Amino acid sequence: MHFFKSVVVGLVAVVICGCDRSQAPPPVATSNPTPVELPESAIGIGMEFKLIPAGTFTMGEDDEAHEVTLTQPFQMGVHEVTQAQYEQVMGNNPSGFKGAHDPVEMVSWTNAVEFCHRLSELPKEKLAGNLYRLPTEAEWEYACRAGTTTKYSFGDNESDLGNYAWYGDHGDPQPVGGRKPNEWSLYDMHGNVREWCQDWQGDYPIGAVTDPTGPASGSSRVSRGGGWYCRAANCRSASRNWAIPSFYNLSSGFRVVCSSEK
């Protein structure tokens, strides 16, 4: 079993870890069974949210750095969606590394969007007018930075990364919330699983922008955050990755944003 796990982890690292900005290989198709019994609300399955204030920040780094203003506060998931939460909503657990409190992985962008749709359709969420979605890439980086301008939300010293993220030398994903949070009380932003964002992948705009949502179309969707297999450099606040919407692997997960239609 240890030999098999090592082979799997090695393959993932070779294919994905070294590329900060690359097209991932095509996935293998899976099914999505319809759940038999749904929970009533997001809170009912243990989901927590943090109110992120509106504000202006510098997104990206070096030649890609540009000013972004987010005019509306938003509720960001404190944790990545866990396997238990995903299974309660979707009726299945596609993860390769099983653990109820571990982040769900082997999830495509399409799967993550469907989860958000089903979560929004839960009885108490509909009654409250809550809508769930993936964060925009700008929202994700803003929340990750938590007011900082350094490489990581805790500073520039990558030797401190192990206090905040599961990365590099860890053989599989770990239960959410096991490392320190950033200054806005969000966990695992720098490493556990990669997190899908709402946006199509594209070049950053030139100059200041307000409430960006990425290109109108494209072939790949953005994912953010470091993964349990990643090098420290790939766990930076500004690090980007992308893949086709149907792609998934052993480190593709997500967290959600809650907004209101009322």
C-alpha positions as CSV (number, residue, x, y, z in Angstrom):
1,M,0.0,0.0,0.0
2,H,2.9,2.4,0.9
3,F,4.5,1.6,-2.4
4,F,1.3,2.4,-4.4
5,K,0.7,5.6,-2.5
6,S,4.3,6.7,-3.2
7,V,3.8,6.0,-6.9
8,V,0.6,8.0,-7.0
9,V,2.1,11.0,-5.2
10,G,5.2,10.9,-7.4
11,L,3.1,10.9,-10.5
12,V,1.0,13.9,-9.2
13,A,4.2,15.8,-8.4
14,V,5.8,15.2,-11.7
15,V,2.6,16.2,-13.7
16,I,1.4,19.2,-11.7
17,C,3.8,20.5,-9.0
18,G,6.4,22.1,-11.1
19,C,4.0,24.2,-13.1
20,D,2.8,27.4,-11.6
21,R,0.9,28.3,-14.8
22,S,0.2,25.4,-17.1
23,Q,-2.5,23.4,-18.8
24,A,-3.2,20.2,-16.9
25,P,-3.6,16.8,-18.6
26,P,-7.2,15.6,-19.4
27,P,-9.1,13.8,-16.7
28,V,-10.9,10.5,-16.5
29,A,-14.6,10.8,-16.5
30,T,-16.6,10.0,-13.3
31,S,-20.2,9.9,-12.4
32,N,-22.1,12.2,-10.0
33,P,-24.9,10.3,-8.2
34,T,-27.9,12.2,-7.0
35,P,-28.1,12.4,-3.2
36,V,-30.9,10.5,-1.6
37,E,-31.4,12.8,1.4
38,L,-30.2,16.4,1.5
39,P,-29.3,18.5,4.6
40,E,-31.3,21.6,5.2
41,S,-28.5,24.2,5.3
42,A,-24.8,24.9,4.9
43,I,-24.6,25.5,8.7
44,G,-26.2,22.2,9.2
45,I,-23.2,20.5,7.6
46,G,-20.7,22.5,9.6
47,M,-19.7,25.2,7.0
48,E,-18.3,28.4,8.5
49,F,-17.9,31.8,6.8
50,K,-15.9,34.9,7.5
51,L,-17.0,38.4,6.3
52,I,-14.3,39.9,4.2
53,P,-14.4,43.7,4.0
54,A,-14.5,45.7,0.7
55,G,-11.2,47.3,-0.1
56,T,-8.3,47.9,-2.6
57,F,-5.2,45.9,-2.9
58,T,-2.3,45.1,-5.3
59,M,-3.0,41.9,-7.1
60,G,-0.3,39.8,-8.8
61,E,3.4,40.5,-8.5
62,D,6.3,42.0,-10.5
63,D,5.3,43.0,-14.0
64,E,1.7,41.7,-13.5
65,A,1.0,43.7,-10.3
66,H,-2.0,45.9,-10.7
67,E,-4.5,47.7,-8.4
68,V,-7.9,46.0,-7.8
69,T,-10.8,47.5,-5.9
70,L,-13.6,45.2,-4.5
71,T,-16.6,47.4,-3.8
72,Q,-18.6,44.8,-1.9
73,P,-17.8,42.7,1.2
74,F,-18.3,39.0,0.8
75,Q,-18.6,35.9,3.0
76,M,-15.6,33.5,2.4
77,G,-15.5,29.9,3.5
78,V,-13.2,29.6,6.5
79,H,-12.2,26.2,5.4
80,E,-11.9,24.2,2.1
81,V,-15.0,22.1,1.5
82,T,-14.5,18.8,3.3
83,Q,-15.3,15.3,2.1
84,A,-18.1,14.9,4.6
85,Q,-19.7,18.2,3.5
86,Y,-19.3,17.4,-0.2
87,E,-20.9,13.9,0.2
88,Q,-23.9,15.3,2.2
89,V,-24.7,17.6,-0.7
90,M,-23.6,15.6,-3.8
91,G,-24.2,12.1,-2.6
92,N,-20.7,10.8,-3.3
93,N,-17.1,11.3,-2.3
94,P,-14.7,11.2,-5.2
95,S,-11.5,11.8,-3.1
96,G,-8.5,9.5,-3.6
97,F,-7.3,10.0,0.0
98,K,-10.3,9.4,2.2
99,G,-11.0,11.3,5.4
100,A,-14.2,13.0,6.5
101,H,-12.5,16.2,7.7
102,D,-10.0,16.3,4.9
103,P,-10.6,18.6,2.0
104,V,-12.5,16.9,-0.9
105,E,-10.3,16.4,-3.9
106,M,-10.6,14.8,-7.4
107,V,-13.2,17.5,-8.0
108,S,-13.4,19.3,-11.3
109,W,-14.4,23.0,-11.7
110,T,-17.8,21.7,-13.1
111,N,-18.3,19.5,-10.0
112,A,-17.5,22.5,-7.7
113,V,-20.0,24.7,-9.5
114,E,-22.7,22.0,-9.2
115,F,-22.0,21.7,-5.5
116,C,-22.6,25.5,-5.1
117,H,-25.8,25.2,-7.1
118,R,-27.1,22.3,-4.9
119,L,-26.1,24.1,-1.7
120,S,-28.0,27.2,-2.8
121,E,-31.1,25.0,-3.4
122,L,-31.2,23.6,0.2
123,P,-34.5,24.6,1.9
124,K,-33.1,27.0,4.5
125,E,-30.6,28.6,2.1
126,K,-33.4,29.3,-0.4
127,L,-35.6,30.7,2.4
128,A,-32.7,33.0,3.5
129,G,-31.9,34.0,-0.1
130,N,-28.4,32.7,0.2
131,L,-26.4,32.0,-3.0
132,Y,-23.2,30.0,-3.0
133,R,-20.5,30.3,-5.7
134,L,-16.8,30.0,-6.2
135,P,-14.8,33.1,-5.4
136,T,-13.5,35.2,-8.2
137,E,-9.7,35.1,-8.6
138,A,-9.5,38.7,-7.3
139,E,-11.6,37.8,-4.2
140,W,-9.5,34.8,-3.6
141,E,-6.1,36.6,-3.7
142,Y,-7.5,39.5,-1.6
143,A,-8.8,37.1,1.0
144,C,-5.5,35.2,1.0
145,R,-3.4,38.3,1.4
146,A,-5.5,39.6,4.3
147,G,-4.1,43.1,4.0
148,T,-0.5,42.1,3.3
149,T,1.8,42.9,0.3
150,T,4.3,40.1,1.0
151,K,4.9,36.8,-0.8
152,Y,2.8,35.0,1.7
153,S,0.1,36.3,4.1
154,F,2.6,35.9,7.0
155,G,5.6,37.5,5.4
156,D,8.3,36.7,2.9
157,N,10.1,34.0,4.8
158,E,9.2,30.7,3.3
159,S,10.7,28.8,6.3
160,D,7.5,29.8,8.1
161,L,5.3,28.3,5.5
162,G,4.9,25.0,7.4
163,N,3.1,26.8,10.2
164,Y,0.4,27.8,7.8
165,A,0.2,25.2,5.0
166,W,0.4,21.6,4.1
167,Y,2.8,21.5,1.2
168,G,5.9,19.8,-0.3
169,D,7.0,17.2,2.1
170,H,3.5,16.0,3.1
171,G,2.3,12.8,1.4
172,D,-1.4,13.6,1.2
173,P,-4.1,16.2,2.2
174,Q,-4.7,16.8,5.9
175,P,-7.8,17.7,7.9
176,V,-8.8,21.3,7.3
177,G,-7.8,23.9,9.9
178,G,-4.7,22.0,11.1
179,R,-2.3,24.9,10.5
180,K,-2.4,28.6,11.5
181,P,-5.0,30.8,9.8
182,N,-4.1,34.1,8.1
183,E,-5.0,37.4,9.7
184,W,-8.6,37.2,8.4
185,S,-9.1,33.7,10.1
186,L,-9.0,31.7,6.8
187,Y,-7.3,28.4,6.9
188,D,-5.2,26.4,4.3
189,M,-5.0,29.3,1.8
190,H,-1.4,28.5,1.2
191,G,-1.5,24.8,1.0
192,N,-3.6,21.7,1.4
193,V,-5.5,21.4,-1.9
194,R,-5.6,23.7,-4.9
195,E,-8.9,25.7,-5.0
196,W,-11.0,26.4,-8.0
197,C,-12.0,30.0,-8.7
198,Q,-14.9,31.3,-10.8
199,D,-12.7,33.0,-13.6
200,W,-11.6,31.9,-17.0
201,Q,-7.9,32.1,-17.2
202,G,-6.4,35.1,-19.0
203,D,-3.8,37.8,-18.9
204,Y,-4.2,40.4,-16.2
205,P,-5.6,43.8,-17.2
206,I,-3.2,46.7,-17.5
207,G,-4.0,49.4,-15.0
208,A,-6.5,49.6,-12.1
209,V,-9.7,47.7,-12.2
210,T,-12.9,47.4,-10.1
211,D,-14.7,44.1,-9.2
212,P,-12.9,42.1,-12.0
213,T,-14.4,38.7,-12.9
214,G,-11.8,37.6,-15.5
215,P,-12.2,37.1,-19.3
216,A,-15.7,36.6,-20.7
217,S,-14.6,33.3,-22.2
218,G,-11.7,30.9,-22.4
219,S,-10.6,27.3,-22.4
220,S,-9.3,26.9,-18.8
221,R,-10.5,27.9,-15.3
222,V,-8.2,29.4,-12.7
223,S,-7.3,27.6,-9.5
224,R,-5.4,29.1,-6.6
225,G,-3.6,28.2,-3.4
226,G,-0.8,25.7,-2.8
227,G,-1.3,22.0,-2.7
228,W,0.0,19.3,-0.4
229,Y,2.5,18.3,-3.1
230,C,3.6,21.8,-4.1
231,R,6.9,23.6,-3.7
232,A,7.0,26.7,-1.5
233,A,7.2,29.0,-4.5
234,N,3.9,27.6,-5.8
235,C,2.2,28.5,-2.5
236,R,2.6,32.3,-2.8
237,S,-0.4,34.5,-2.5
238,A,0.0,35.5,-6.1
239,S,0.7,32.0,-7.5
240,R,-1.7,31.0,-10.3
241,N,-2.6,27.7,-11.9
242,W,-5.3,26.7,-14.4
243,A,-6.9,23.7,-16.1
244,I,-9.8,22.8,-18.3
245,P,-13.1,22.8,-16.4
246,S,-13.5,19.0,-16.5
247,F,-10.0,18.4,-15.1
248,Y,-9.5,17.0,-11.6
249,N,-6.6,15.4,-9.7
250,L,-5.6,14.4,-6.2
251,S,-5.2,18.0,-5.2
252,S,-8.1,19.8,-6.9
253,G,-10.6,21.1,-4.3
254,F,-12.4,24.3,-3.5
255,R,-13.9,26.7,-1.0
256,V,-17.1,28.7,-1.5
257,V,-18.4,32.2,-1.1
258,C,-21.9,33.0,0.2
259,S,-23.8,36.0,-1.1
260,S,-27.4,37.1,-0.8
261,E,-30.0,37.7,-3.5
262,K,-32.2,39.7,-1.0
